[in-house]
Amino acid sequence: RRLKQRTDAVNNLYRKHKGQFQRMISIHLDSRSHGENIDVFYYHDERSEKGKKAAKILQNTFQEKYDTHQPGRGYKGTVSSRNLYVVRNTIPVAIYIELGNINHQRDQQRFILPNNRQALANWLTEGLITDFKTNK
């Protein structure tokens, strides 16, 4: 019921601002086992080429930032389609972003440390600006 309320709210906003550039971004923290460290990864609706493109832009932005700020670390964030309710049922282009595993100590540093949270926000913003500029 909550997911339907959420998608209805997003779709109402989409209709209200129809004709403008719009994206539905869902940010999530996974809760896998304590031992599994994950990189930021992205889902889109399989029917949405624009969603796939936007997700790849975000992935590429994060890849570049990791290469710059943590050279040699490697980045294994992926882009794939997934049949998620909010991604499947919202009208605007939707990207579901998995920021990491809240149960993994190293992943937690992305969310707990203010500078890391800010970096994530900055990188997401940069990727979304690039998405906007390539869809004018």
PyMOL commands that set and color helices and strands:
alter all, ss='L'
color gray80, all
select helices_A, chain A and resi 2-16+49-69+85-89+105-112+114-133
alter helices_A, ss='H'
color red, helices_A
select strands_A, chain A and resi 23-30+41-44+79-81+93-101
alter strands_A, ss='S'
color yellow, strands_A
deselect
rebuild
show_as cartoon
